[in-house]
Amino acid sequence: MKVAVYYSNTDLRIEERPIPVISEDEILVKMMASGICGTDVMQWYRQQKAPRVLGHEMAGEVAAVGGRVKGLKKGDRVFVSHHVPCYECHHCKTGGYTACEALHTGNYEPGGFSEYIRVPAMNVKYGTLLLPDNVSYEEAAMIEPLACVIAGQKRAGIKSGQTVLVPGSGISGLLHIQLAKLKGAAVFATDISEYRLEKARELGADHVFHASRYSAGELKKINNGKLADRVIVCAGASQAVQQAVSSVERLGTILFFAVPREEISIPSATFWRNEITVTFSYGAAPDDLKAALALIEKGGLDAKKMVTHTIALPDIQKGFALAAGASESLKVVIVPSAY
């Protein structure tokens, strides 16, 4: 089978490997769509473990089923999560599923950018969802990123009547914009790309700012003299961090959904006086994945608009160039050569 091995953003090599052998508790999935995540093109982050097969937003067709697997059969259309909790550790028993060590260390083999994927027993049990007929494989590749957004907004406490600022209008920012609007919040967005700002407008942002011209004062002008109740940082640039710090209202919350490579510095005395909460979000729990699929299935969020490019696995280098360039692309999805 063909796999795409990551060495750097500009060096992905198509290699031949044996199709993985599954155990009695596992399944084999033929990849039909696998999204390129923003973290996949964070070269400073990914190269630490290179060479490796990336891809964790994967949907496909069940190609083989272990003898002890229940509820799945060959030919089923599925989404498979790469990270699942154990449900047995201290964190899981207290509801902190994304702190579970199993969630952080588990994965499927060899990765989503592969023709076939071996799904371990835990991922079969807790991370495999049957796809409704009206959800395409490309839409299913949006389940994991949307689930992470759902988890992040729960952590930040997004609700109706709030004002939400989203620095960064890439795929994560656009998902946050849509979900916050569904919850009844007023949403403001920034970005350095006019293309992405236009997408933010299309997908519901009440007002957009070019990041180079944004200021907290400008936000106040259109927000009845207030700063943002919630700021969701969806860009790794230091400018996005500075915008967040300057733009949060008293008793507000900053959620770092994306983080810069450099350490973050905050004005602790000011935040203490204004009782500002700073929090971070990583990953999603199985319930968030189910909620994401339900939202896509029912049309509450239009996943089709998020997918701007589909690229065949042998041409994955073009996909990474599109995703890393971030000029006029949103979600880039890798598909097999043909299906």
C-alpha positions as CSV (number, residue, x, y, z in Angstrom):
1,M,0.0,0.0,0.0
2,K,1.0,3.6,-0.4
3,V,1.8,5.9,2.5
4,A,2.9,9.5,2.7
5,V,5.8,9.9,5.0
6,Y,6.4,13.3,6.5
7,Y,9.9,14.7,6.8
8,S,9.1,18.4,6.5
9,N,6.4,20.6,5.0
10,T,8.2,20.5,1.7
11,D,9.4,16.8,1.9
12,L,6.6,14.2,1.9
13,R,7.6,10.9,0.3
14,I,5.2,8.3,-1.1
15,E,6.5,4.9,0.1
16,E,5.3,1.3,-0.2
17,R,4.5,-0.6,2.9
18,P,2.7,-3.8,3.7
19,I,-1.0,-3.5,4.6
20,P,-1.2,-3.8,8.4
21,V,-2.4,-7.0,9.9
22,I,-5.2,-6.7,12.4
23,S,-6.0,-8.7,15.5
24,E,-9.3,-10.2,16.5
25,D,-10.3,-7.0,18.3
26,E,-9.3,-4.6,15.5
27,I,-10.6,-3.4,12.1
28,L,-8.8,-2.4,8.9
29,V,-10.1,0.8,7.2
30,K,-9.5,1.8,3.6
31,M,-8.9,5.6,3.8
32,M,-11.4,7.6,1.7
33,A,-10.7,11.1,3.1
34,S,-8.2,12.5,5.5
35,G,-8.0,16.2,6.3
36,I,-4.7,18.1,6.7
37,C,-4.9,19.7,10.1
38,G,-3.3,23.1,10.9
39,T,-1.0,21.2,13.3
40,D,0.2,19.0,10.5
41,V,1.8,22.0,8.8
42,M,3.3,23.3,12.1
43,Q,6.8,22.2,11.0
44,W,8.6,23.2,14.2
45,Y,6.1,20.8,16.0
46,R,6.0,18.0,13.6
47,Q,9.6,17.6,12.7
48,Q,10.5,16.6,16.2
49,K,9.0,13.2,15.5
50,A,9.8,12.9,11.8
51,P,9.8,10.8,9.7
52,R,6.3,9.6,10.4
53,V,2.9,9.2,8.7
54,L,0.6,12.0,9.7
55,G,-3.2,12.3,9.3
56,H,-5.7,12.2,12.1
57,E,-8.9,13.5,10.5
58,M,-9.8,10.2,8.8
59,A,-12.9,8.6,7.3
60,G,-13.1,5.5,5.3
61,E,-14.6,2.1,4.5
62,V,-14.2,-0.9,6.7
63,A,-12.0,-3.4,4.7
64,A,-11.7,-6.1,7.3
65,V,-13.1,-6.9,10.8
66,G,-11.6,-8.9,13.6
67,G,-13.5,-11.9,14.8
68,R,-14.4,-10.4,18.2
69,V,-15.5,-7.0,16.9
70,K,-19.2,-6.3,17.3
71,G,-21.4,-3.8,15.5
72,L,-19.2,-3.3,12.5
73,K,-18.9,-5.2,9.2
74,K,-16.9,-5.0,6.0
75,G,-18.2,-2.2,3.8
76,D,-19.4,0.1,6.6
77,R,-18.7,3.8,6.2
78,V,-16.9,5.1,9.3
79,F,-15.1,8.0,10.9
80,V,-12.3,6.9,13.2
81,S,-10.8,9.1,15.9
82,H,-7.0,8.7,16.4
83,H,-7.2,9.7,20.1
84,V,-9.5,8.0,22.6
85,P,-9.5,7.9,26.5
86,C,-9.3,4.8,28.5
87,Y,-12.3,5.5,30.8
88,E,-10.5,3.9,33.7
89,C,-7.8,6.4,34.9
90,H,-8.3,9.2,37.5
91,H,-8.8,11.8,34.8
92,C,-11.4,9.8,32.9
93,K,-13.3,9.0,36.1
94,T,-13.6,12.7,36.9
95,G,-14.6,13.7,33.4
96,G,-11.2,15.0,32.3
97,Y,-10.9,12.8,29.2
98,T,-8.5,14.9,27.3
99,A,-6.0,14.6,30.2
100,C,-6.0,10.8,29.9
101,E,-2.5,9.4,29.1
102,A,-4.1,6.9,26.7
103,L,-5.7,9.7,24.7
104,H,-2.3,11.5,24.4
105,T,-0.3,8.4,23.4
106,G,-2.7,6.2,21.4
107,N,-3.1,6.4,17.6
108,Y,-4.0,4.3,14.7
109,E,-1.4,2.7,12.4
110,P,0.3,4.1,10.4
111,G,-1.6,7.3,10.1
112,G,-4.5,8.8,8.1
113,F,-2.3,9.6,5.1
114,S,-2.2,6.0,4.1
115,E,-4.3,3.7,1.9
116,Y,-5.1,1.4,4.7
117,I,-5.2,2.0,8.5
118,R,-5.2,-0.5,11.4
119,V,-7.6,0.6,14.1
120,P,-6.6,-0.6,17.6
121,A,-9.3,-2.2,19.9
122,M,-9.7,0.9,22.0
123,N,-10.2,3.1,19.0
124,V,-12.7,0.6,17.6
125,K,-14.6,0.7,20.9
126,Y,-14.5,4.4,21.7
127,G,-13.6,6.2,18.5
128,T,-15.3,4.6,15.5
129,L,-18.6,6.2,14.3
130,L,-20.9,4.9,11.6
131,L,-21.5,7.6,9.0
132,P,-25.1,8.4,8.0
133,D,-25.9,8.2,4.3
134,N,-26.1,11.9,3.9
135,V,-22.6,12.6,5.3
136,S,-19.9,12.3,2.7
137,Y,-16.4,11.1,3.5
138,E,-15.0,14.7,2.9
139,E,-17.6,16.1,5.3
140,A,-16.7,13.3,7.8
141,A,-13.1,14.5,7.7
142,M,-14.4,17.6,9.5
143,I,-15.7,15.7,12.5
144,E,-12.5,15.8,14.5
145,P,-11.7,19.5,14.0
146,L,-15.3,20.4,14.8
147,A,-15.3,18.2,17.9
148,C,-12.2,20.0,19.1
149,V,-14.0,23.3,18.6
150,I,-17.0,22.0,20.6
151,A,-14.8,20.9,23.4
152,G,-13.0,24.3,23.4
153,Q,-16.2,26.3,23.6
154,K,-17.4,24.2,26.5
155,R,-14.2,25.0,28.3
156,A,-14.6,28.8,27.5
157,G,-18.3,28.8,28.4
158,I,-19.6,30.3,25.2
159,K,-23.2,31.3,25.4
160,S,-26.0,33.5,24.1
161,G,-25.6,37.2,24.6
162,Q,-21.8,37.2,24.8
163,T,-19.4,39.0,22.5
164,V,-16.7,36.7,21.1
165,L,-13.5,37.8,19.3
166,V,-11.7,35.3,17.1
167,P,-8.2,36.2,16.1
168,G,-7.4,34.0,13.2
169,S,-10.0,33.0,10.5
170,G,-8.5,29.8,9.3
171,I,-10.4,26.6,9.5
172,S,-10.5,26.5,13.3
173,G,-11.5,30.1,13.5
174,L,-14.3,29.7,11.0
175,L,-15.6,26.7,12.9
176,H,-15.5,28.7,16.1
177,I,-17.4,31.6,14.4
178,Q,-20.2,29.3,13.2
179,L,-20.6,27.5,16.5
180,A,-20.6,30.7,18.5
181,K,-23.2,32.2,16.2
182,L,-25.3,29.1,16.6
183,K,-25.2,29.7,20.4
184,G,-26.4,33.2,20.0
185,A,-23.2,35.2,20.5
186,A,-22.1,38.3,18.6
187,V,-18.8,37.4,16.8
188,F,-15.9,39.5,15.6
189,A,-13.0,38.1,13.6
190,T,-9.5,39.1,12.5
191,D,-7.0,37.7,10.0
192,I,-4.3,38.9,7.7
193,S,-5.9,37.3,4.7
194,E,-8.7,39.1,2.8
195,Y,-9.9,35.7,1.5
196,R,-10.3,34.4,5.0
197,L,-12.0,37.5,6.2
198,E,-14.5,37.2,3.4
199,K,-15.1,33.6,4.4
200,A,-15.6,34.8,8.0
201,R,-18.3,37.2,6.8
202,E,-20.0,34.5,4.7
203,L,-20.1,32.1,7.7
204,G,-21.7,34.6,10.1
205,A,-19.1,36.9,11.6
206,D,-20.9,40.2,12.6
207,H,-17.8,42.2,11.9
208,V,-14.3,41.5,10.6
209,F,-11.0,43.4,11.0
210,H,-7.8,43.0,9.0
211,A,-5.3,42.1,11.7
212,S,-2.9,44.9,10.8
213,R,-5.6,47.5,11.4
214,Y,-7.3,45.9,14.4
215,S,-7.2,47.5,17.9
216,A,-9.1,47.1,21.1
217,G,-10.3,50.7,20.6
218,E,-11.9,49.7,17.2
219,L,-13.6,46.8,18.9
220,K,-15.1,49.1,21.5
221,K,-16.5,51.4,18.8
222,I,-18.7,48.7,17.4
223,N,-19.4,46.8,20.6
224,N,-21.1,49.5,22.7
225,G,-17.9,50.5,24.5
226,K,-17.1,47.0,25.6
227,L,-14.3,44.6,25.0
228,A,-14.9,40.9,24.2
229,D,-16.4,38.6,26.9
230,R,-14.6,35.7,25.3
231,V,-11.5,35.7,23.0
232,I,-10.7,32.5,21.1
233,V,-7.1,32.6,19.8
234,C,-7.0,30.6,16.5
235,A,-3.7,31.8,15.1
236,G,-0.2,31.1,16.3
237,A,1.2,34.6,15.6
238,S,2.4,36.7,18.5
239,Q,0.2,39.5,17.1
240,A,-2.9,37.3,17.8
241,V,-1.7,36.9,21.4
242,Q,-1.3,40.6,21.8
243,Q,-4.8,41.2,20.4
244,A,-6.3,38.7,22.8
245,V,-4.6,40.2,25.8
246,S,-5.7,43.8,25.0
247,S,-9.2,42.8,24.0
248,V,-10.7,40.8,26.8
249,E,-13.4,42.4,29.0
250,R,-13.3,42.3,32.8
251,L,-14.4,38.9,34.1
252,G,-13.7,37.6,30.6
253,T,-11.9,34.5,29.3
254,I,-9.2,34.0,26.8
255,L,-9.1,30.5,25.2
256,F,-5.9,29.6,23.5
257,F,-7.1,27.1,20.8
258,A,-3.9,27.7,18.9
259,V,-0.6,28.6,20.5
260,P,2.6,30.4,19.3
261,R,5.9,28.6,19.3
262,E,7.2,31.2,21.8
263,E,6.2,31.3,25.4
264,I,3.1,33.4,26.2
265,S,3.5,36.4,28.4
266,I,0.4,38.0,30.1
267,P,0.0,41.1,32.3
268,S,-0.7,39.2,35.5
269,A,-1.4,42.2,37.7
270,T,-4.0,43.5,35.2
271,F,-5.6,40.1,34.8
272,W,-5.7,39.7,38.6
273,R,-7.4,43.0,39.1
274,N,-9.9,42.4,36.2
275,E,-10.4,38.7,37.1
276,I,-9.5,37.4,33.6
277,T,-9.4,33.7,33.0
278,V,-6.8,32.2,30.6
279,T,-7.4,28.6,29.5
280,F,-6.2,26.2,26.8
281,S,-8.0,23.5,24.8
282,Y,-6.5,20.3,23.4
283,G,-8.3,17.6,21.7
284,A,-11.8,16.2,22.1
285,A,-13.6,13.5,24.0
286,P,-15.8,10.8,22.3
287,D,-19.0,12.7,23.2
288,D,-17.7,15.8,21.4
289,L,-17.1,13.6,18.3
290,K,-20.7,12.4,18.4
291,A,-22.0,15.9,18.8
292,A,-19.9,17.0,15.9
293,L,-21.3,14.3,13.6
294,A,-24.8,15.1,14.7
295,L,-24.3,18.8,13.9
296,I,-23.0,17.9,10.4
297,E,-25.7,15.3,9.8
298,K,-28.5,17.7,10.7
299,G,-27.1,20.6,8.7
300,G,-26.5,22.8,11.7
301,L,-23.0,23.5,10.4
302,D,-22.2,23.3,6.7
303,A,-19.1,21.2,6.5
304,K,-19.1,21.2,2.7
305,K,-18.2,24.9,2.7
306,M,-15.1,24.2,4.7
307,V,-13.6,21.8,2.2
308,T,-12.0,23.8,-0.6
309,H,-9.6,21.2,-2.0
310,T,-9.4,17.5,-2.4
311,I,-6.0,16.1,-3.4
312,A,-5.0,12.5,-4.3
313,L,-2.6,10.8,-1.9
314,P,0.2,10.6,-4.5
315,D,0.0,14.4,-4.8
316,I,-0.1,15.1,-1.1
317,Q,2.9,17.5,-1.4
318,K,0.5,19.9,-3.3
319,G,-2.0,19.6,-0.5
320,F,0.6,20.5,2.1
321,A,1.7,23.5,0.0
322,L,-1.9,24.7,-0.1
323,A,-2.5,24.2,3.6
324,A,0.8,25.7,4.7
325,G,0.5,28.6,2.3
326,A,-3.0,29.5,3.7
327,S,-3.7,31.8,0.8
328,E,-7.0,30.7,-0.7
329,S,-7.6,27.4,0.9
330,L,-9.5,26.3,4.0
331,K,-9.7,22.5,4.6
332,V,-7.5,20.5,2.3
333,V,-8.6,16.8,2.2
334,I,-6.4,14.0,1.0
335,V,-8.3,11.2,-0.9
336,P,-7.2,8.0,-2.6
337,S,-6.1,8.1,-6.2
338,A,-9.6,7.2,-7.2
339,Y,-12.8,5.9,-5.6
